């Protein structure tokens, strides 16, 4: 995978997860529940924690490589976001919200591609 493709994937993943994370951090649970039914299964603090994980993951896929500071964190952040989407898909599966699983799969695959594209930074 070319460096340009990996950067494009990183930016797409960062934008998607930053937007989702900020929304969960800034909006009250009742407001989120208007368009995200799954929120009713979680406390406000749990929803905020999910938002924080998404926002930190978004930052983590970009900044370490961009700044050259601990670049090993970028593939780890991408792996974390992939696992986050696996968890989200399981929540939607349990709730029988099948159309939402497609979004989780797409975002999870994009994050997984970033992980694969940045595996060289893991020094394995």
Secondary structure, DSSP 8 states (H G I E B T S, - for coil): --HHHHHHHHHHHHHHHHHHHHHHHHS-HHHHHTT-GGGGGS-HHHHHHHHHHHHHHHHHHHHHHHHTSSTHHHHHHHHHHHHHHHHHHHHHHHTT-HHHHHHHHHHHHHHHHHHHHTGGGG--
